[in-house]
């Protein structure tokens, strides 16, 4: 189980709030968040309540200034704990909505989807095993989206604004 602490001010100052599970709306605990300490585990933090808006992946470590460290302002409104996964990883990407059209299966990281799969637009996916991070640009850059086991009938289900996928990474770095 992970543990994350949010602080209102930079350098771990001001009021704080600790989470060990998912939180749909952090706004009830603090007005702003300018620094974060991930004591253990991995988390996704979101700019809006209910796990919506831009997503940011955080693993164990200190983030003394959110703007500099992760590129987010003081508006963190929800967080999701990412459970450890022991076992295989398997993800299926589909060309069209509702898991239809051409399908590609991945079991390992892919730094450049276009290069490896000869296409970069996928409208749906199914996470069979493991937890994954999907990036809209190659080499694990750009916007990031957290995919946990389950079906995503359309790219908007994972929070995407387009079907473009640049790279995909398994979440394996728990410490």
VOPAGU-2260 file (C-alpha; in pm, 1 decimal, decimal comma):
REM VOPAGU-2260
SITE   aa  ch    i         X         Y         Z
SITE  UNK   A    0       0,0       0,0       0,0
SITE  UNK   A    1     127,7     346,7     -84,4
SITE  UNK   A    2     135,1     670,4     110,9
SITE  UNK   A    3     133,4    1025,5     -26,4
SITE  UNK   A    4     137,9    1358,9     158,6
SITE  UNK   A    5      15,9    1683,8       0,6
SITE  UNK   A    6     136,2    2022,2     130,2
SITE  UNK   A    7     -23,6    2360,1      64,6
SITE  UNK   A    8     308,1    2541,3      25,7
SITE  UNK   A    9     638,7    2471,4    -147,0
SITE  UNK   A   10     915,0    2283,3      35,7
SITE  UNK   A   11     667,5    2076,6     238,5
SITE  UNK   A   12     534,7    2372,7     435,8
SITE  UNK   A   13     185,7    2471,0     542,2
SITE  UNK   A   14    -112,6    2248,6     603,8
SITE  UNK   A   15     -77,8    1889,7     487,9
SITE  UNK   A   16    -300,1    1595,8     407,3
SITE  UNK   A   17    -199,7    1229,5     393,7
SITE  UNK   A   18    -358,8     964,7     169,9
SITE  UNK   A   19    -312,3     589,2     154,9
SITE  UNK   A   20    -605,3     519,3     -78,2
SITE  UNK   A   21    -786,2     684,4    -367,8
SITE  UNK   A   22    -940,7    1024,5    -302,9
SITE  UNK   A   23   -1208,7    1158,5    -539,2
SITE  UNK   A   24   -1197,0    1516,2    -410,6
SITE  UNK   A   25    -896,6    1656,1    -225,1
SITE  UNK   A   26   -1042,1    2007,6    -223,0
SITE  UNK   A   27   -1214,9    1934,5     108,5
SITE  UNK   A   28    -871,6    1891,5     271,9
SITE  UNK   A   29    -672,2    2182,8     127,8
SITE  UNK   A   30    -715,8    2486,4     -97,3
SITE  UNK   A   31    -394,1    2452,0    -294,1
SITE  UNK   A   32    -108,5    2204,2    -324,9
SITE  UNK   A   33     243,9    2320,1    -402,9
SITE  UNK   A   34     455,2    2025,3    -285,7
SITE  UNK   A   35     412,5    1650,7    -251,9
SITE  UNK   A   36     598,0    1370,6     -79,1
SITE  UNK   A   37     536,4    1013,5    -196,3
SITE  UNK   A   38     649,8     807,5     102,3
SITE  UNK   A   39     579,9     471,9     -61,5
SITE  UNK   A   40     413,7     326,1    -368,0
SITE  UNK   A   41     305,3     505,1    -684,1
SITE  UNK   A   42      18,2     746,1    -743,9
SITE  UNK   A   43    -158,8     933,4   -1019,8
SITE  UNK   A   44    -262,3    1286,3    -928,5
SITE  UNK   A   45    -526,8    1474,9   -1124,7
SITE  UNK   A   46    -602,5    1841,9   -1181,9
SITE  UNK   A   47    -976,0    1789,4   -1128,7
SITE  UNK   A   48   -1197,6    1591,1    -891,4
SITE  UNK   A   49   -1313,2    1238,6    -981,1
SITE  UNK   A   50    -984,0    1144,5   -1150,3
SITE  UNK   A   51   -1032,8    1385,6   -1441,3
SITE  UNK   A   52    -822,2    1651,1   -1608,2
SITE  UNK   A   53    -449,7    1626,5   -1669,6
SITE  UNK   A   54    -287,0    1328,9   -1500,7
SITE  UNK   A   55      59,2    1312,8   -1346,1
SITE  UNK   A   56     243,2     996,8   -1245,3
SITE  UNK   A   57     435,9    1011,9    -917,6
SITE  UNK   A   58     656,8     744,2    -768,1
SITE  UNK   A   59     838,4     744,9    -436,0
SITE  UNK   A   60    1020,5    1072,2    -382,0
SITE  UNK   A   61    1000,0    1437,6    -283,0
SITE  UNK   A   62     844,3    1698,9    -509,4
SITE  UNK   A   63     926,8    2024,5    -329,0
SITE  UNK   A   64     781,0    2249,8    -601,8
SITE  UNK   A   65     505,1    2100,3    -816,6
SITE  UNK   A   66     545,9    2355,2   -1093,9
SITE  UNK   A   67     916,7    2280,3   -1140,6
SITE  UNK   A   68     916,4    1909,2   -1055,7
SITE  UNK   A   69     613,0    1783,9   -1247,5
SITE  UNK   A   70     479,2    2081,3   -1441,7
SITE  UNK   A   71     152,7    2118,4   -1254,2
SITE  UNK   A   72      31,5    2424,8   -1071,5
SITE  UNK   A   73    -129,7    2422,9    -729,9
SITE  UNK   A   74    -454,0    2263,7    -846,3
SITE  UNK   A   75    -438,7    1895,0    -753,3
SITE  UNK   A   76    -794,0    1780,2    -688,4
SITE  UNK   A   77    -785,8    1398,3    -678,5
SITE  UNK   A   78    -541,1    1111,3    -648,8
SITE  UNK   A   79    -538,5     740,5    -721,8
SITE  UNK   A   80    -313,1     482,2    -560,0
SITE  UNK   A   81    -160,3     238,6    -806,9
SITE  UNK   A   82    -150,5    -111,7    -661,4
SITE  UNK   A   83     157,6    -326,3    -702,7
SITE  UNK   A   84     129,3    -590,5    -969,5
SITE  UNK   A   85     317,1    -917,3    -956,5
SITE  UNK   A   86     287,0   -1117,2   -1272,1
SITE  UNK   A   87     254,4   -1074,3   -1644,9
SITE  UNK   A   88     167,6    -759,3   -1836,3
SITE  UNK   A   89     -64,0    -764,9   -2135,7
SITE  UNK   A   90    -240,7    -485,0   -2321,7
SITE  UNK   A   91    -444,7    -495,8   -2641,9
SITE  UNK   A   92    -478,5    -185,0   -2860,2
SITE  UNK   A   93    -758,7    -159,8   -3115,4
SITE  UNK   A   94    -782,5      58,8   -3421,3
SITE  UNK   A   95   -1154,1     138,4   -3372,8
SITE  UNK   A   96   -1400,2     204,7   -3093,3
SITE  UNK   A   97   -1549,0     -84,5   -2892,4
SITE  UNK   A   98   -1247,0    -312,6   -2937,4
SITE  UNK   A   99   -1286,5    -353,3   -3310,9
SITE  UNK   A  100   -1063,9    -322,0   -3614,9
SITE  UNK   A  101    -697,6    -413,1   -3626,7
SITE  UNK   A  102    -557,4    -528,1   -3290,7
SITE  UNK   A  103    -202,8    -519,6   -3150,2
SITE  UNK   A  104     -95,5    -684,7   -2826,2
SITE  UNK   A  105     188,0    -557,9   -2607,0
SITE  UNK   A  106     357,3    -734,7   -2317,2
SITE  UNK   A  107     648,5    -494,0   -2268,5
SITE  UNK   A  108     728,5    -123,6   -2285,6
SITE  UNK   A  109     715,3      47,8   -2623,4
SITE  UNK   A  110     907,3     375,6   -2658,4
SITE  UNK   A  111     775,7     446,0   -3009,3
SITE  UNK   A  112     436,2     300,8   -3100,7
SITE  UNK   A  113     445,8     424,2   -3462,3
SITE  UNK   A  114     784,6     262,1   -3521,1
SITE  UNK   A  115     698,0     -70,2   -3358,4
SITE  UNK   A  116     335,6    -115,1   -3468,3
SITE  UNK   A  117     330,5      90,7   -3792,1
SITE  UNK   A  118      38,5     295,2   -3662,3
SITE  UNK   A  119     -16,6     538,4   -3378,4
SITE  UNK   A  120    -392,7     592,9   -3357,4
SITE  UNK   A  121    -593,5     357,0   -3140,3
SITE  UNK   A  122    -951,2     426,6   -3042,8
SITE  UNK   A  123    -992,8     158,5   -2775,8
SITE  UNK   A  124    -793,0     -84,3   -2564,9
SITE  UNK   A  125    -817,4    -366,1   -2316,2
SITE  UNK   A  126    -575,3    -403,6   -2027,4
SITE  UNK   A  127    -558,2    -776,4   -1965,4
SITE  UNK   A  128    -280,6    -778,5   -1702,4
SITE  UNK   A  129     -83,9    -517,3   -1512,5
SITE  UNK   A  130     -97,3    -139,6   -1488,4
SITE  UNK   A  131      25,1      79,7   -1774,1
SITE  UNK   A  132     108,4     440,0   -1856,7
SITE  UNK   A  133      14,2     563,0   -2201,6
SITE  UNK   A  134     185,5     875,9   -2342,0
SITE  UNK   A  135      68,1    1084,5   -2635,2
SITE  UNK   A  136     426,7    1130,2   -2763,5
SITE  UNK   A  137     716,8     889,5   -2830,1
SITE  UNK   A  138     987,3     827,4   -2569,2
SITE  UNK   A  139     749,1     857,5   -2273,8
SITE  UNK   A  140     683,7    1227,7   -2320,0
SITE  UNK   A  141     375,0    1445,6   -2335,5
SITE  UNK   A  142      45,4    1386,2   -2163,4
SITE  UNK   A  143      25,4    1067,7   -1960,9
SITE  UNK   A  144    -275,2     842,8   -1897,0
SITE  UNK   A  145    -306,1     567,9   -1639,2
SITE  UNK   A  146    -455,5     239,5   -1759,4
SITE  UNK   A  147    -556,5     -20,9   -1505,5
SITE  UNK   A  148    -706,9    -361,3   -1583,9
SITE  UNK   A  149   -1031,0    -333,3   -1777,6
SITE  UNK   A  150   -1179,4    -229,7   -2110,0
SITE  UNK   A  151   -1163,6     120,6   -2254,6
SITE  UNK   A  152   -1431,4     136,3   -2525,5
SITE  UNK   A  153   -1304,4     470,0   -2657,2
SITE  UNK   A  154    -997,9     685,1   -2600,5
SITE  UNK   A  155   -1199,4     932,6   -2392,0
SITE  UNK   A  156   -1248,1     651,7   -2135,6
SITE  UNK   A  157    -878,4     678,6   -2042,7
SITE  UNK   A  158    -897,6    1061,3   -2052,1
SITE  UNK   A  159    -750,5    1103,3   -2399,6
SITE  UNK   A  160    -844,2    1394,2   -2624,4
SITE  UNK   A  161    -739,2    1205,9   -2938,8
SITE  UNK   A  162    -659,9     845,1   -3035,7
SITE  UNK   A  163    -289,8     927,8   -3089,9
SITE  UNK   A  164     -50,8     715,2   -2881,5
SITE  UNK   A  165     322,6     781,6   -2884,4
SITE  UNK   A  166     457,7     537,7   -2623,8
SITE  UNK   A  167     346,5     292,4   -2356,9
SITE  UNK   A  168     516,5     183,2   -2034,0
SITE  UNK   A  169     439,9     -83,0   -1773,1
SITE  UNK   A  170     429,2      40,3   -1413,6
SITE  UNK   A  171     696,1    -169,2   -1244,9
SITE  UNK   A  172     896,9      79,0   -1035,1
SITE  UNK   A  173     750,4      33,5    -687,3
SITE  UNK   A  174     995,4      94,5    -404,1
